[in-house]
Amino acid sequence: MFMGASTKQGYEIAHKSREIVRSLIGDKTAALSPEEKSIVERIVHSTADVEYADLTVISDEFVAKSVKSLKKEQDILTDINMVLAGINKYSGNVGCFISHPDVIKMAKENETTRAAAAMQYAADKGFEGIVAIGNAPTALYKVIELVESDQMDVKSVVGVPVGFVGAADSKEALYKSNIPNLITRGPKGGTPVAVAAVNSLIGISKTGKE
């Protein structure tokens, strides 16, 4: 498997795309480890946006902690179903609770977003693993709160919510936390970025490289 390719033609297209991405990025990822470079390249490939080579920031322990969690087949929790739908070839559980009846009820009672309530619900159910957030800043803030209050066992967070209200600030809050993390600075991010990062990590966890 190479960036999701499963046929000879698919592999050739993916390989050519990765070569183009590397030529466009140039030395922007020179300071990164091979695994970190692979993640950034996949994000750029998935979005066709070279700017992500400058915007993506990866904390020191992010790859190691994420890969260890994936090798143990610990859970992956997403903020929205679109992120869940894009994550593939993982033998562990990938979950999203945003539409769960109990979460909808919790959100109404606490006057919060369903995305944030879904993080609380997962914590209450004993979640342990990786969190991938591509849409909701409120979910990201909630994860940080739950981890810092020892209510949630999170190994790492892909925190890339998109938008102009709260997204950039929530990502900076994650960056400043002690949680191993990957963020994209500013308002850019979203489902394709979150999915690319997680699928890249899954590939690395299986082969040592993507």
N, C-alpha and C positions, 0 to 999 in steps of 0.2 A: 504494500500500500504506500502510495506517495501522494500526499495532499488529497486523499479520498479516491485516487485513481485505482481501478481494479481491472482494467483491460490494457492491452498493449498500446492502443491508440490513446486511451486516457492517460496512461503513464507518459507517453511522448508529449502530449499537450501540457500536462502538469510540469514536466521537466523543462520544456521550453518556456513556460510561464515563469517558473522559478528563476531561470537564467535571466529573463528580461527584468524581473524584480530586482535581482542582485545588481544588474547594470544600472538601474535607475537609482537604487539606494546608494551605491558607491561605498564610501567609507563611513557612512552615518552610523553603522553598527559595529565599527571596528573595535570598540571597547567592550563589546558583549561577548559572553561565552558562546560556543557553538549552539547550545540549546536555546539560549536567549535569541540569537540571530535567527534561528529556525522559526521561533514563535513570531517575531516581528515580520519576517518575510511572508509568513502565512497570512498575517493580518493585512499586509499591503496587497498581497495577491487576492485575498477575498474581497477587499474593498476597492481595488484599483486606485488606491489613494496613497501616493508616496509620502505624504505628510505624516502618516502614522509612524514612519521611521524616526521622526523627530518627537512626536507626541507620546509615544509609548515609553513608560518607565516601569522597570521591573526591580523589585527589591531583592536584596542579596540572597535570601533563603527561599524565594518563591518557587523556583524550579525544583529544587531538592525536596522541599516539603510537599509540593504538589505531586511529584512523581512517586514519592514514598506512599502517599495516601492512595493514589491510583493503583499502585502495585498491590496494596492491601484490599483493593476493590471497595474502598469506603464510598459513601454516597456523594453524589454531586447534586447540589440544590440550585435551582434557577429562580429568577424573579418572575419570569413570564414564560408562557408555553412556547413561544416562538424560539426562545433560546434552547429550551428542552428539545424541541423538534429537530434542531440542527446538530445536536451532539450525537455522534454515532460511533460504532465499533467499540463500545465500552461494555464490558461484561458485568460491571457493577450497576447499582441502581441510580437512575437519574430522575429526580423528582421536582415537581412544581405544585405548590398548594394554593395558588392564587384564586382558583375557582372552587376550592373545597368549601362546603357549606359552613363548617365551623369557622373558617377564616373570614368568610363574608359576614357572619354574625359577629365575630370578634372585632372586625373593622368598624362596623356600625356602632357597637357598644363603646368602643374606645375612641371613636371619631378620628380614625387614622386611615391610611390607605390600605387596600387589600394586600399590596406588595409588602408593606411593613408588617402587617398582621401575619402574613405567610411566613415571614422569618421567625416571628415569635412562636408560631404554631410548630414550626420545625424544631426549634430549640426545646419547646415543651415535650416534644416526642423523642428527644434524645439524639438529635442530629449530630453526626460526626463526619467531617469530610471537607469538601471544597465547595465554595459558593461562587456562582457565576451570575453577575448582575449586569445586564445590558440595557436596561430601560429606566429603572426606578431609583432615583436618589434616596427616596424615603426608605427603601429596602436596604440600601447600603448604610445609611446612618443607623438603622436598627441593628444590623449585623455588628457594626462597630460597638454599639451600646451593649449588646448581649455578650459579646466576647470580653469586653473590658469589665463587665460585671460577673464574669465567670458563669454565665448562663448558657453558653453555647460553645461547643468544641469545634472550632473552625481551624483547619490546617492551612488554608490559604484562600484568598479572595481574588477573583478576576472582577475588578470593579470598573466598568466602563459605561455607566449610564450616559445617555445622550440627551441633549437639550439645553435650554437657556435658563431654566429655573432649577437651581440646586445641584445640577450635575457636576459642574466644575468644583464647587465647594465640597461636595460629598467625596469626590475623588481625592482632593487634597487632604481631607480629614483621614481617609484611609491610608494615604501615603505617609502621613505623620504618625500613624498608629504603629503598634508592634506586630501587627498581623502581616505575614508574608503576602505580598500583593503585586498585582499588575494593574496599572491604571493608564488611561490616556488623558493627558492634560487638556483643559479647556472643555468646550461644549460637545466636541465630537466623540463618537463612540457608537454604541448600539449593538443590536443583535448579531450582525455579521462579525463584529470584532470579538465579542464574547465567545461566539461559537468557534471562530478561528483559533483563538487562544486555547480553549479547552481541548479541541480536537488535536491541536499540535501537541499538547501535553500528553494526551492519550497515546499518540504515536511514539513520542519519546519514551514513555513508560514501558512500551512493548519492545522497542528495539534499541533504545539508547540514543537513537537519532530519528528524525522524522523522514 
